[in-house]
Amino acid sequence: MKNIFLLVGKLRLVVLFLCATNVAHSAAVTAVAVSSISTLAGVVTVTTGIAHGLTVNQGICLSFGTGTCGTIATAPTATTFTLSGNITCVTTCGTVQAAPQIILLQATPITGTSSTVIVAFWLTTTTGITATRTSAWTGASSAQNTALTQGQFVEQIHNYTFSASDFASNNAVIKQVLTDAYASAQTDFSNSPQPGSLYGVFYNGGWSQ
């Protein structure tokens, strides 16, 4: 019976580790109120009441209207950033929050001394290709799935095996492995030809671009 309770406790840690906090890992980025949203020639400029703390090429989600998710193209000031699209608000403009980057999808029961964790990475691109896509994460919002369809978010599924001891100490080891892996995957992706960067280019005796 003692072993059963120990197993259940470890599984709960697996499920909850992305939500837990410790001295080495900060809490999830909270939403910031948006003061205004305007669009000019397909470029959306978002202004926040306080510093947004967001960076270029970071995925974000706006709560205004039915919600919109996308990738930050520029961040000229601490309280403004731009992305592509067509959104305008006049009075209440909702909030903006960083989009998920690592999402826990599944954790297998601890067998012997290890467990496999399956995660989704949401990488960002400013030149995606539109296609029918739905996230493997059933909790994805319609706006997030739309961003995947538009190719602004690119979902990658990864499996990692951890030892039972890795789930100790508030899962700091697991969090560090996943955040490092995500950062490496995003860097590699950003440094590679983007999915839509050459889409539509043609040759007819000379290249179109």
N, C-alpha and C positions, 0 to 999 in steps of 0.2 A: 504493500500500500504506500509505503514511504517513497518507493521508486516511481510510482504512478504520479504522486503529487509533485515530485521533482521534475518529471517529464512535462507535466502540464505547465508548471511554472516556467520552464525553459521555452516552451512553445509560445507562451504569452509574451515573453521577452522578444522572441523573433518577430511576432506580429506587431509589437509596439515600438520597436527600437527606433524607427524613423521619427516617432513623435516625442521620444524621451529627450531630455537635455542633460548636459553635464558641463563641467568646466572647460572642456576642450571643444565642444560643439555648441554653437549658438542656436537659439530658438528659431523657428520658421519666421521668415520675413513677413511682417504684418502689412495690411493694406494701408494705403495713404490716400487721403481725400484729394480729389481732382477739382481744381478751380475752373478750368476751361478746356474745351476741346475744339479745335478748328481744323478745317481741311482746305488746302489750296493745291490744285494740280496733282491730286492723288497723294499728297503728303499730309499726314495727320500730325498736328502739333498738340501735345498734351502739357498742360501747366498744372503743377501741384501746389498746394498751400504751404507745404514744408518740403525739405529735401527728400527726394524720392529714393536715393541710394541705389539707383539702377544704373546699368552700364550698357554700352553699345554691344549689340549681338545677344543681349539677354532676352529671354522670352518673358512676356508680360500678359496679364489679362485685365481688361477694363470691365467694370460692372455696369457701365452705363447702357441703358436700353436692354437689349437681349444679351449683352455681353459680347466682347470682342477680344480675341487673343492674337498676338503677333510678336514680331521680333523688333527690338529697338534698332533703328537705323543710325540715329545720332542722339547725343545727349549734350547739347551745347551749354547748359547750365545745370546747377544742382536741383532746379525746380522745373526744368523743361526737358522733353525728349520728343523724338519724332518716330513715326513708323508709316508704312504704306497703308492706304485704305481710303475710306470716305466716311468720316464720323464728325458730327457737329452737335454740340449741346449749348443750350442758352442759359439755363438756371442750374438745376441740380445735375451734376456731372458724374456722380458716383465715386468710385475708388479705383485705384490701380494696385496690383499686387504681382510680385514675381511669380511666373508660372512654375509648376513643379519641374524639377530636373531629374530626380531619381524617385521612382515609385515602386514600392514593394508590392509584387504581384502574388507571390506564393513562397511559403517556406515548408519544406518537407519535415516530417517528424524526425527528431534526433534519433538516428540509428547508430548504436554503438557509441562512437565518439564524435560524430559529425552530423551536419545538416546542410542541405542545399537551399540557397536563397535565390529566387528568380526575381529580377528587377527589370523595369523599363527605364531606359534613358531617353529623355526628350532633348535632342540636340536641336540647335537653331540654325537657320539659313535665311539669307535675305533674297535668294534666288531659287525658290523651290518650284517644283512642277506639280500642277494640279492633277490629282487622281483620287479615286474613291478609297478612302482609308478610314478605319475606325480603330481607336486605341484598344490594346489588349486589357487596359485598365477599365473595368466596368464603371468606375466612379468618374470618368472623364465627362466634363460638361459638353453641351452642344457646341459652345464657342471653342473649346479645346479641340474637339474632333474636327471642327471646321478648319482650325489652324493646321491640323494634320492633313486634311484634304487639300488645302492650299499649298502644302509643302513648306510652310514656315517652321513647323516643328517636324522633326524626323525621329520616329520611334525606333529604338534598338532594344532588343531583348537580350539579357545576359544572365548567365548562371554562375553562381559562386558557391564554393563549398567551404564551410567554416567548421572549426572544431567546437566542441561543446564549451570549452574554456573561453572561446572568443565571445560568448554571450554574457560573460561576467563583466563586472565594472561598467554597468550601464551600456554595454555593447559598443564601447568606444572603439575597439579594434575594427568591428564590422563597419561602423560609420566612416572611419578613416579610409578603409580599403575602398568603399563604394564612392566616396567623394573624390578620392584620388583617381579612381578609374574613370569617373564621369569627366573630370577635368581633362584627363588625357584624351578621352574619346572626342570631346568637344574641340580640343586643340587640333587633333589630327583631322577631324572633319572640316574645320574652318580653313586649314591649310591645304586642303585638297580642292580640285575643281568642284564647284558647287553644282547640285543636281540640275538647276535650270540655267547655268551660266552660258552654255553653248546651245541650248534648246532653240531650234528654229533657224540656226545658222545654216546656210546652204552654199553650194559651189555650182557655178554655171559658166565655167571658164575663168572665174575669179571668185574669191570668197566674199560673202556679204559683209563680213566683219572680221 
